[in-house]
């Protein structure tokens, strides 16, 4: 087997399917003319070799990375000039990926990881853009006219390790809505974040290890959130001990958000402050202070880091959603549709869930490989079924989507969570719990995953273990969430009624239902009666604008009791509601 080191360029036509659908003969003719009259002469002039054409793709080999990049820049600038007057639905644009790596030579063909990486990098580029691997960037830095933006480490499909990616900034990337709408959801669509080194305010250089450790832990834990693009430690630590304006650092690192903070140790106590900053405006999105005893320094480091990470991830998600809402519909791509759907999904009411499903569906239509959109489509169906807004027949489609999400990206935690929740609901208990445990293994710092596992363990007959997972979810995200309700339910099933009543007080719907049961078990019958009645009224009010008949109390309660796997838990649940005054 012959091998050699090569600079590999992979180019692809953006929106090729739509172009062919609109004018098959004309598109083929134009691409053939471009190849003969522009692309092949350009490659020859830069000492490259066209290995092969694949319909809408070109695989090109160069001996020099500098030649490959200068060729790519000329390619994109030439196309921008040629297509500037073309109609939106006729315009041809390219994405280009470049990698320096080992290739396997077979006759005139090349293949192997070097080729695969170039193809994956191409999928990250915007229309008219060029993406390079770290290996290619090191060889070309300072040797061309292009500026480069560090996109940080990216998880590429079918590539085992994250790859650091650089975007060649040529100011030629297309903003045409017709082209952008064809774009799949790329890793670079995800909000990008960098963690600046936390400042040691202790006055003791010997404590530097602790502030550096906090920073590194936050970076490591943030990378487990697949919804974020996280800049590597090497890039962010170059700002250590430097006074830097956050907007300048954000621009240099190519990120939307920065995390900064400080550590002050005094005696046996430590104070950690952290801020999440919008890189464009310099505005603080979130800030928090943590005061802890230093009895176990590394346990403190881990606890503070976990809390910061979970809170930051939630705030970034919310900012990204708000930005997506501000985009006009004709400029939205798969990721924007997904974000809008996510904001509606989290309301957990019938109409928003239906709208969320439609937005996730549009996202999938634009990018069939977007595993997270498929996962949340499945989750939206599951939540509607759980709240009795729809029947269990809808779970078949949701299960298909969840399975497809896992097949597309086996490292996507939400895909495993969706598969686990739905598998359990349709009676595949062992598979459901296994999928949920896999989800929390992939990202143990996501409170929503810990909540999902605790939720299912509650119904599986393991309320004490469920309570531990739900406590972990609340610790990671102390703000009000459904984890508090699920925690209260687990405590009720564990017969810890006073704790359950305290956890559930003030919540609506199922929270109010179980609060009524807990209060009844404690002998507070009058309060329990009022809460039980409010629970039924709130549930039935969701149907006032619908043609369907609202379910009666027995249907609602029966639906919930069917989730329990142990007969003793069903009896315990019904006993509390009967004591609360419901006729069942």
Beta strands, then each sheet from edge to edge (+ up, - down):
strand 1: 2-13
strand 2: 48-54
strand 3: 57-62
strand 4: 94-106
strand 5: 109-111
strand 6: 130-133
strand 7: 147-154
strand 8: 163-169
strand 9: 191-195
strand 10: 199-200
strand 11: 228-230
strand 12: 257-266
strand 13: 269-278
strand 14: 284-293
sheet 1: 2+ 3- 1+ 4- 5+
sheet 2: 2+ 3- 1+ 4- 6- 8+ 7-
sheet 3: 10+ 12+ 9+ 11+
sheet 4: 10+ 12+ 13- 14+
end
